[in-house]
Amino acid sequence: MAILRFSSLLRCRKWAKSDWLVASIGCVLIVFFLSFFFDTTSDSVPSVDRSPPVASPNVLVKLKLSSKAQERGAFCLDGSLPGYHFHRGSGSGSNSWLLHLEGGGWCNTIASCSARAMTKLGSSKYFEDEVAFQGVLSSDPSQNPEFFNWNRVKIRYCDGASFAGHPEAEFKNETRLFFRGQLIWEAIMDELLSMGMSDAKQAILTGCSAGGLATLIHCDYFRDHLPKDAAVKCVSDGGFFLNVPDVLGNPTMRSFYHDVVNLQGVNKSLDRSCVVKTEPSKCMFPQEFLNNIRTPVFLVNAAYDFWQIQNVLVPASADPDRSWAKCRLNIKECDAAQMKVLHGFRSSLMDAIGKFHQNKVGGMFIDSCFSHCQTFMSMTWHSPTSTRIENKTIAESVGDWYFNRKPVKLIDCPYPCNPSCYNLNFT
């Protein structure tokens, strides 16, 4: 019904420029979230409970397929070449680099990986030729005050295992799928190093969702391949997935990660000190290896992460009577008993990051929003109406931490205390 209403509005040719701008921002949000959360169990279109700010046009950056991938045997799930979008830095940012790892869930079976191989999350055949650089990738200093003139790279995600799969796992693969996420990561790193990153003075590896997890998995590799005197840090956005049972007590996420690791041979990319002590799939959960990372890390996470609520805490399989149907799609629809469960989920996150909170070089921005990735959109990264904790946007907080201006350990009060949140509504 909403789509029909929107279509009828589009037929009106006398919109004001401001109307078109608001509509275009809405379309960007819809396309972003639908494409990003390919594995979400909800088929509804999200909206936000606040009007987005007026934004300036974003730079479109062309796709480049990796020139080193063929020789390295680094392929997307379907065998196509991986790619990235590169915007060269200028001025004071000429020797500074920011790499963003795209997210979009994982695949844990031959069937789900085969389906994924027919989309842009498994094949470069479906990549957009140009993408808008927003948020932490934006070249607009009003949207991205700290990193706008750095060399900025968006690395596309097409392996389904957080850039961590290994080709040895393909021998049991009856369907011709390529599990080469680790090789994709290494090939594109080699390529960027040859393009000037080997002389970097400052560098950040970041990513959101599955890309946020990949950021943590590959953080030390990134540090070790850059100059020793470079200031290198990692920012994980929405990548701190929790090892908690669902509302029926089932280990849904742990079982899912177990299947991803076994199918794609991910264990070889995981933290070695963790893997030797426990079942490898447990080492996909950041709480198991975060404190082993040598490189400074900043965590951006929503305490009421909607993706985790919809897929980890209350997956469709754990809600057979649909008593959670409204709550899992819109936090404002949760009753008192359900909110108690969600507050318990937040407490699990607080427990999981408890030791990291003592890390002197680490930083965090843990808000109480019903959100997920928050660094890749200007409206949540840095705008006049962005989510704030202690009157700081995420961009300002990351900047203070990266440039060592002050320690940043920001943890929001429980929902619904923060009126600056952009809470997603899937109903």
KOLFI-875612 format. One record per residue (C-alpha): residue in one letter; x, y, z; residue number from 1. Coordinates in nm, 3 decimals, padded with zeros to 5 digits, m for minus. Layout:
# KOLFI-875612
  code       xx       yy       zz  pos
     a        X        Y        Z  NUM
...
***
This chain:
# KOLFI-875612
  code       xx       yy       zz  pos
     m   00.000   00.000   00.000    1
     a   00.282   00.238   00.091    2
     i   00.452   00.159  m00.241    3
     l   00.133   00.243  m00.431    4
     r   00.103   00.574  m00.250    5
     f   00.466   00.656  m00.325    6
     s   00.412   00.570  m00.694    7
     s   00.116   00.803  m00.718    8
     l   00.324   01.081  m00.564    9
     l   00.595   01.027  m00.821   10
     r   00.344   01.096  m01.096   11
     c   00.306   01.452  m00.966   12
     r   00.546   01.668  m01.170   13
     k   00.516   01.985  m00.960   14
     w   00.713   01.883  m00.653   15
     a   00.933   02.144  m00.493   16
     k   01.308   02.076  m00.488   17
     s   01.294   02.013  m00.113   18
     d   01.024   01.747  m00.167   19
     w   01.240   01.566  m00.420   20
     l   01.534   01.580  m00.181   21
     v   01.340   01.423   00.107   22
     a   01.203   01.155  m00.127   23
     s   01.547   01.076  m00.265   24
     i   01.693   01.042   00.085   25
     g   01.407   00.805   00.172   26
     c   01.479   00.596  m00.138   27
     v   01.848   00.578  m00.051   28
     l   01.763   00.454   00.299   29
     i   01.526   00.190   00.165   30
     v   01.768   00.060  m00.099   31
     f   02.057   00.067   00.149   32
     f   01.885  m00.138   00.416   33
     l   01.719  m00.385   00.178   34
     s   02.044  m00.458  m00.004   35
     f   02.251  m00.461   00.311   36
     f   02.051  m00.709   00.512   37
     f   02.011  m00.973   00.246   38
     d   01.960  m01.245   00.504   39
     t   01.710  m01.064   00.722   40
     t   01.393  m01.255   00.801   41
     s   01.173  m00.951   00.753   42
     d   01.043  m00.868   00.407   43
     s   00.912  m00.527   00.509   44
     v   01.057  m00.189   00.416   45
     p   01.215   00.007   00.703   46
     s   01.146   00.368   00.785   47
     v   01.288   00.595   01.054   48
     d   01.104   00.762   01.338   49
     r   01.268   01.100   01.268   50
     s   01.291   01.308   00.953   51
     p   01.637   01.290   00.791   52
     p   01.833   01.614   00.764   53
     v   01.881   01.793   00.434   54
     a   02.203   01.654   00.285   55
     s   02.432   01.775   00.011   56
     p   02.482   01.558  m00.300   57
     n   02.724   01.268  m00.259   58
     v   03.016   01.191  m00.488   59
     l   02.962   00.886  m00.712   60
     v   03.270   00.662  m00.723   61
     k   03.329   00.413  m01.004   62
     l   03.380   00.040  m00.957   63
     k   03.721  m00.113  m01.025   64
     l   03.764  m00.490  m01.056   65
     s   04.080  m00.614  m00.888   66
     s   04.377  m00.643  m01.125   67
     k   04.558  m00.883  m00.890   68
     a   04.264  m01.115  m00.818   69
     q   04.302  m01.339  m01.124   70
     e   04.667  m01.422  m01.054   71
     r   04.589  m01.478  m00.685   72
     g   04.288  m01.698  m00.757   73
     a   04.070  m01.457  m00.561   74
     f   03.710  m01.489  m00.682   75
     c   03.359  m01.409  m00.566   76
     l   03.127  m01.699  m00.490   77
     d   03.034  m01.737  m00.857   78
     g   03.392  m01.712  m00.987   79
     s   03.374  m01.346  m01.096   80
     l   03.646  m01.098  m01.003   81
     p   03.607  m00.901  m00.678   82
     g   03.612  m00.523  m00.683   83
     y   03.627  m00.196  m00.496   84
     h   03.555   00.175  m00.534   85
     f   03.848   00.414  m00.481   86
     h   03.841   00.791  m00.425   87
     r   04.192   00.937  m00.414   88
     g   04.287   01.166  m00.127   89
     s   04.416   01.520  m00.158   90
     g   04.609   01.783   00.032   91
     s   04.676   01.690   00.393   92
     g   04.500   01.356   00.335   93
     s   04.720   01.239   00.046   94
     n   04.910   00.990   00.264   95
     s   04.613   00.883   00.475   96
     w   04.397   00.581   00.391   97
     l   04.055   00.460   00.501   98
     l   03.930   00.119   00.389   99
     h   03.566   00.025   00.436  100
     l   03.463  m00.341   00.421  101
     e   03.108  m00.383   00.293  102
     g   02.871  m00.602   00.493  103
     g   02.565  m00.811   00.413  104
     g   02.528  m01.129   00.621  105
     w   02.676  m01.471   00.550  106
     c   02.583  m01.797   00.377  107
     n   02.606  m02.126   00.567  108
     t   02.490  m02.391   00.317  109
     i   02.551  m02.481  m00.046  110
     a   02.194  m02.376  m00.122  111
     s   02.218  m02.035   00.046  112
     c   02.562  m01.966  m00.108  113
     s   02.431  m02.068  m00.453  114
     a   02.140  m01.827  m00.413  115
     r   02.377  m01.557  m00.294  116
     a   02.602  m01.614  m00.598  117
     m   02.320  m01.478  m00.814  118
     t   02.318  m01.143  m00.633  119
     k   02.560  m00.855  m00.574  120
     l   02.656  m01.019  m00.244  121
     g   02.807  m01.313  m00.432  122
     s   02.896  m01.188  m00.779  123
     s   03.057  m00.877  m00.923  124
     k   02.829  m00.920  m01.226  125
     y   02.563  m00.747  m01.017  126
     f   02.778  m00.473  m00.861  127
     e   02.670  m00.115  m00.925  128
     d   02.906   00.064  m01.164  129
     e   02.903   00.367  m00.931  130
     v   02.818   00.408  m00.564  131
     a   02.769   00.717  m00.348  132
     f   03.031   00.774  m00.082  133
     q   02.852   00.883   00.235  134
     g   02.924   00.896   00.606  135
     v   03.279   00.791   00.689  136
     l   03.353   00.773   00.313  137
     s   03.212   01.117   00.226  138
     s   03.430   01.384   00.063  139
     d   03.210   01.658   00.215  140
     p   03.382   01.806   00.525  141
     s   03.043   01.899   00.671  142
     q   02.949   01.527   00.668  143
     n   03.293   01.382   00.735  144
     p   03.506   01.646   00.911  145
     e   03.805   01.425   00.998  146
     f   03.858   01.199   00.695  147
     f   03.696   01.379   00.397  148
     n   04.022   01.424   00.205  149
     w   04.181   01.086   00.282  150
     n   04.222   00.810   00.025  151
     r   03.892   00.625   00.072  152
     v   03.813   00.273  m00.047  153
     k   03.491   00.073  m00.035  154
     i   03.573  m00.298  m00.074  155
     r   03.276  m00.493  m00.209  156
     y   03.159  m00.805  m00.025  157
     c   03.100  m01.111  m00.243  158
     d   03.224  m01.416  m00.049  159
     g   02.963  m01.467   00.222  160
     a   03.211  m01.532   00.505  161
     s   03.340  m01.192   00.620  162
     f   03.637  m01.203   00.379  163
     a   03.762  m01.516   00.557  164
     g   03.682  m01.825   00.345  165
     h   03.954  m02.059   00.213  166
     p   03.968  m02.257  m00.115  167
     e   04.056  m02.585   00.060  168
     a   03.690  m02.604   00.163  169
     e   03.584  m02.618  m00.204  170
     f   03.688  m02.984  m00.237  171
     k   03.364  m03.090  m00.067  172
     n   03.167  m02.849  m00.282  173
     e   02.952  m03.039  m00.534  174
     t   02.829  m02.712  m00.682  175
     r   03.094  m02.487  m00.833  176
     l   03.125  m02.221  m00.567  177
     f   03.440  m02.033  m00.472  178
     f   03.517  m01.987  m00.102  179
     r   03.800  m01.736  m00.131  180
     g   03.722  m01.446   00.097  181
     q   04.068  m01.450   00.254  182
     l   04.230  m01.437  m00.091  183
     i   04.002  m01.148  m00.191  184
     w   04.114  m00.955   00.115  185
     e   04.483  m01.026   00.047  186
     a   04.463  m00.949  m00.327  187
     i   04.292  m00.613  m00.278  188
     m   04.531  m00.524   00.004  189
     d   04.826  m00.598  m00.228  190
     e   04.670  m00.384  m00.497  191
     l   04.611  m00.088  m00.266  192
     l   04.963  m00.114  m00.125  193
     s   05.098  m00.086  m00.481  194
     m   04.878   00.222  m00.537  195
     g   05.042   00.421  m00.259  196
     m   04.907   00.273   00.064  197
     s   05.255   00.129   00.137  198
     d   05.358   00.490   00.216  199
     a   05.062   00.562   00.444  200
     k   05.118   00.787   00.742  201
     q   04.769   00.733   00.881  202
     a   04.524   00.449   00.816  203
     i   04.190   00.314   00.932  204
     l   04.025  m00.019   00.854  205
     t   03.652  m00.008   00.907  206
     g   03.336  m00.187   00.798  207
     c   02.984  m00.255   00.914  208
     s   02.784  m00.568   00.999  209
     a   02.961  m00.868   00.842  210
     g   03.220  m00.611   00.731  211
     g   03.249  m00.491   01.091  212
     l   03.327  m00.847   01.196  213
     a   03.577  m00.875   00.908  214
     t   03.740  m00.555   01.035  215
     l   03.811  m00.724   01.368  216
     i   03.926  m01.049   01.205  217
     h   04.173  m00.869   00.975  218
     c   04.270  m00.573   01.195  219
     d   04.619  m00.696   01.286  220
     y   04.690  m00.812   00.928  221
     f   04.608  m00.458   00.815  222
     r   04.841  m00.310   01.078  223
     d   05.125  m00.553   00.995  224
     h   05.125  m00.466   00.622  225
     l   05.159  m00.091   00.670  226
     p   05.465   00.117   00.769  227
     k   05.568   00.069   01.132  228
     d   05.556   00.443   01.198  229
     a   05.204   00.483   01.055  230
     a   04.912   00.553   01.289  231
     v   04.692   00.250   01.218  232
     k   04.361   00.177   01.392  233
     c   04.038  m00.017   01.328  234
     v   03.672   00.086   01.364  235
     s   03.411  m00.191   01.375  236
     d   03.052  m00.077   01.315  237
     g   02.768  m00.313   01.405  238
     g   03.010  m00.606   01.400  239
     f   02.995  m00.716   01.764  240
     f   02.764  m01.014   01.724  241
     l   02.671  m01.181   02.051  242
     n   02.692  m01.549   02.138  243
     v   02.358  m01.563   02.320  244
     p   02.065  m01.808   02.292  245
     d   01.743  m01.699   02.126  246
     v   01.426  m01.642   02.328  247
     l   01.349  m02.017   02.318  248
     g   01.694  m02.102   02.453  249
     n   01.832  m02.233   02.123  250
     p   02.191  m02.148   02.013  251
     t   02.070  m02.013   01.678  252
     m   02.364  m01.784   01.600  253
     r   02.627  m02.022   01.733  254
     s   02.489  m02.301   01.513  255
     f   02.479  m02.069   01.214  256
     y   02.842  m01.962   01.259  257
     h   02.939  m02.328   01.305  258
     d   02.796  m02.402   00.961  259
     v   02.964  m02.097   00.801  260
     v   03.304  m02.192   00.944  261
     n   03.275  m02.558   00.842  262
     l   03.143  m02.486   00.494  263
     q   03.396  m02.218   00.397  264
     g   03.702  m02.319   00.600  265
     v   03.698  m01.993   00.794  266
     n   03.889  m02.135   01.093  267
     k   04.224  m02.062   00.923  268
     s   04.149  m01.688   00.931  269
     l   04.039  m01.675   01.293  270
     d   04.246  m01.579   01.595  271
     r   04.494  m01.863   01.652  272
     s   04.511  m01.829   02.030  273
     c   04.131  m01.862   02.038  274
     v   04.105  m02.152   01.793  275
     v   04.354  m02.369   01.986  276
     k   04.148  m02.333   02.303  277
     t   03.790  m02.375   02.182  278
     e   03.561  m02.484   01.901  279
     p   03.662  m02.263   01.600  280
     s   03.314  m02.126   01.530  281
     k   03.307  m01.967   01.878  282
     c   03.602  m01.757   01.760  283
     m   03.372  m01.582   01.510  284
     f   03.224  m01.399   01.810  285
     p   03.427  m01.085   01.889  286
     q   03.392  m01.132   02.263  287
     e   03.617  m01.439   02.227  288
     f   03.908  m01.264   02.054  289
     l   03.867  m00.885   02.082  290
     n   04.118  m00.857   02.365  291
     n   04.378  m01.048   02.161  292
     i   04.386  m00.780   01.889  293
     r   04.712  m00.583   01.913  294
     t   04.593  m00.285   01.706  295
     p   04.376  m00.014   01.867  296
     v   04.005  m00.082   01.806  297
     f   03.694   00.136   01.828  298
     l   03.350  m00.026   01.860  299
     v   03.037   00.142   01.723  300
     n   02.731  m00.061   01.820  301
     a   02.363  m00.018   01.892  302
     a   02.273  m00.180   02.223  303
     y   01.935  m00.269   02.068  304
     d   02.083  m00.382   01.736  305
     f   01.779  m00.456   01.519  306
     w   01.962  m00.712   01.302  307
     q   02.064  m00.911   01.607  308
     i   01.720  m00.879   01.765  309
     q   01.558  m01.006   01.443  310
     n   01.810  m01.280   01.367  311
     v   01.994  m01.374   01.687  312
     l   01.756  m01.306   01.978  313
     v   01.417  m01.349   01.808  314
     p   01.466  m01.524   01.473  315
     a   01.144  m01.628   01.300  316
     s   01.207  m01.988   01.410  317
     a   01.191  m01.878   01.775  318
     d   00.856  m01.701   01.735  319
     p   00.612  m01.968   01.609  320
     d   00.307  m01.797   01.762  321
     r   00.421  m01.458   01.628  322
     s   00.392  m01.299   01.973  323
     w   00.708  m01.103   01.892  324
     a   00.596  m01.009   01.540  325
     k   00.542  m00.639   01.609  326
     c   00.817  m00.592   01.866  327
     r   01.097  m00.741   01.657  328
     l   01.010  m00.501   01.372  329
     n   00.951  m00.186   01.578  330
     i   01.088  m00.141   01.929  331
     k   00.805   00.101   02.009  332
     e   00.563  m00.193   01.977  333
     c   00.731  m00.399   02.251  334
     d   00.536  m00.464   02.572  335
     a   00.690  m00.451   02.920  336
     a   00.786  m00.821   02.925  337
     q   00.950  m00.797   02.583  338
     m   01.139  m00.482   02.680  339
     k   01.274  m00.668   02.982  340
     v   01.417  m00.928   02.742  341
     l   01.566  m00.657   02.520  342
     h   01.721  m00.486   02.821  343
     g   01.869  m00.826   02.909  344
     f   02.018  m00.840   02.558  345
     r   02.176  m00.500   02.620  346
     s   02.315  m00.633   02.949  347
     s   02.471  m00.924   02.760  348
     l   02.650  m00.674   02.537  349
     m   02.772  m00.479   02.841  350
     d   02.908  m00.801   02.992  351
     a   03.075  m00.902   02.665  352
     i   03.262  m00.571   02.631  353
     g   03.337  m00.542   03.001  354
     k   03.706  m00.636   02.978  355
     f   03.753  m00.428   02.661  356
     h   03.626  m00.127   02.854  357
     q   03.953  m00.138   03.048  358
     n   04.160  m00.134   02.728  359
     k   04.352   00.195   02.740  360
     v   04.387   00.233   02.361  361
     g   04.038   00.109   02.274  362
     g   03.731   00.324   02.221  363
     m   03.356   00.279   02.196  364
     f   03.027   00.445   02.110  365
     i   02.744   00.222   02.233  366
     d   02.410   00.396   02.182  367
     s   02.062   00.279   02.281  368
     c   01.910   00.293   01.933  369
     f   01.710   00.032   01.740  370
     s   01.961   00.049   01.459  371
     h   02.252  m00.145   01.309  372
     c   02.520   00.012   01.086  373
     q   02.566   00.379   01.171  374
     t   02.894   00.498   01.016  375
     f   02.806   00.457   00.650  376
     m   02.515   00.702   00.635  377
     s   02.580   01.073   00.685  378
     m   02.258   01.116   00.881  379
     t   02.385   00.884   01.155  380
     w   02.762   00.942   01.117  381
     h   02.767   01.322   01.135  382
     s   02.485   01.566   01.070  383
     p   02.304   01.837   01.268  384
     t   02.050   01.576   01.384  385
     s   02.279   01.272   01.426  386
     t   02.262   01.037   01.722  387
     r   02.470   01.178   02.006  388
     i   02.608   01.062   02.338  389
     e   02.732   01.338   02.570  390
     n   02.660   01.575   02.279  391
     k   02.914   01.399   02.053  392
     t   02.831   01.244   01.714  393
     i   02.989   00.915   01.612  394
     a   03.222   01.103   01.375  395
     e   03.337   01.340   01.648  396
     s   03.388   01.051   01.889  397
     v   03.591   00.845   01.641  398
     g   03.796   01.155   01.555  399
     d   03.872   01.232   01.920  400
     w   03.983   00.871   01.969  401
     y   04.182   00.830   01.646  402
     f   04.378   01.154   01.691  403
     n   04.431   01.088   02.063  404
     r   04.257   01.408   02.167  405
     k   04.083   01.230   02.454  406
     p   03.977   00.880   02.566  407
     v   03.636   00.785   02.429  408
     k   03.432   00.521   02.614  409
     l   03.074   00.636   02.553  410
     i   02.791   00.408   02.669  411
     d   02.434   00.531   02.641  412
     c   02.165   00.489   02.904  413
     p   01.898   00.221   02.828  414
     y   01.621   00.272   02.572  415
     p   01.426   00.501   02.537  416
     c   01.647   00.761   02.702  417
     n   01.815   00.904   02.389  418
     p   01.586   01.124   02.177  419
     s   01.858   01.169   01.912  420
     c   01.834   00.804   01.799  421
     y   01.729   00.704   01.449  422
     n   01.516   00.400   01.535  423
     l   01.426   00.180   01.239  424
     n   01.064   00.074   01.190  425
     f   01.002  m00.232   00.972  426
     t   00.625  m00.232   01.008  427
***
